[in-house]
Amino acid sequence: MDLKDYLMDELKRLNRMNDLLEMKINKSAAVNNEPEQIVSNIFAMCQIANIILKSKGY
């Protein structure tokens, strides 16, 4: 598995985690820090996307 595949898998994992957190928030079963965790996950996803794009020369 090369680095790009690992990063793509991590993007998918973070996206699934955000989906689960969003469902908990919508059901009012969320803990106070879950919106911040979603933002943190999105920030990590943006960093991963930047790394992938830079590796492609963009």
C-alpha positions as a printed NumPy array, in Angstrom:
array([[  0.   ,   0.   ,   0.   ],
       [  1.515,   3.304,  -1.   ],
       [  1.057,   6.604,   0.796],
       [ -1.703,   7.862,  -1.52 ],
       [ -3.826,   4.755,  -0.848],
       [ -3.331,   5.148,   2.889],
       [ -4.355,   8.813,   2.731],
       [ -7.445,   7.985,   0.677],
       [ -8.426,   5.347,   3.25 ],
       [ -7.947,   7.907,   6.005],
       [-10.185,  10.381,   4.158],
       [-12.907,   7.742,   3.956],
       [-12.525,   6.884,   7.655],
       [-12.781,  10.524,   8.71 ],
       [-15.815,  11.004,   6.483],
       [-17.572,   7.983,   8.045],
       [-16.705,   9.272,  11.516],
       [-18.211,  12.666,  10.679],
       [-21.364,  11.   ,   9.36 ],
       [-21.785,   9.115,  12.654],
       [-21.16 ,  12.25 ,  14.704],
       [-23.65 ,  14.199,  12.605],
       [-26.308,  11.527,  13.172],
       [-25.709,  11.723,  16.928],
       [-26.049,  15.506,  16.838],
       [-29.268,  15.289,  14.818],
       [-30.73 ,  12.852,  17.355],
       [-29.783,  15.231,  20.2  ],
       [-27.595,  12.49 ,  21.655],
       [-24.406,  14.454,  21.167],
       [-21.844,  15.435,  23.71 ],
       [-20.778,  19.08 ,  23.667],
       [-17.397,  18.453,  22.047],
       [-18.701,  16.568,  19.001],
       [-19.16 ,  19.62 ,  16.747],
       [-15.54 ,  20.548,  17.457],
       [-14.473,  17.016,  16.599],
       [-16.247,  17.284,  13.243],
       [-14.4  ,  20.539,  12.512],
       [-11.108,  18.919,  13.507],
       [-11.818,  15.97 ,  11.209],
       [-12.648,  18.292,   8.321],
       [ -9.409,  20.204,   8.895],
       [ -7.484,  16.91 ,   8.778],
       [ -9.327,  15.947,   5.59 ],
       [ -8.309,  19.255,   3.98 ],
       [ -4.682,  18.696,   4.931],
       [ -4.774,  15.196,   3.448],
       [ -6.341,  16.528,   0.241],
       [ -3.582,  19.161,   0.002],
       [ -0.901,  16.492,   0.355],
       [ -2.51 ,  14.366,  -2.359],
       [ -2.798,  17.341,  -4.721],
       [  0.794,  18.428,  -4.106],
       [  1.994,  14.898,  -4.842],
       [  0.234,  15.161,  -8.21 ],
       [  1.943,  18.476,  -8.967],
       [ -0.991,  20.847,  -8.41 ]])
